[in-house]
Amino acid sequence: MKYIFEVRIKDGYTAEHYAEAWLKASAIIQRAPGALGTELHRNLGDPKILIAIAHWESKAARDAMEAQHNAEVADIIRGAAPCCDIRPLGEFADPEWVVSPSSG
């Protein structure tokens, strides 16, 4: 499954401010059982809008990680709070099948 959230960078900050904290927190979170990686994408039309995608083996694995309070991750997130607003977009199932155009 994928957990996706939007990050809007506040005036006076850059995406790099957030990315530094995101890398630190992600490195810790990715040690959790079932964590399969993360991605951070910058909007092509607005460099102050980012999309973060966390890949998980299952919703249960992500829920288990969330249930275990990690003070270090909480401190990192709290430290990044002044530079951005974060809005969860939701939890999404991996597709059961994928349709890709054929190369012709």
Buried (B, 14 or more C-beta within 10 A) or exposed (E): BBBBBBBBBEEEBEBEBBBEBBEBBBEEBBEBEBBBEBEBEBBEEEEBBBBBBBBBBEBEBBEBBEEEEBEEBEEBBEEBEEBBEBEEEEBEEEEEEEEEEEEE
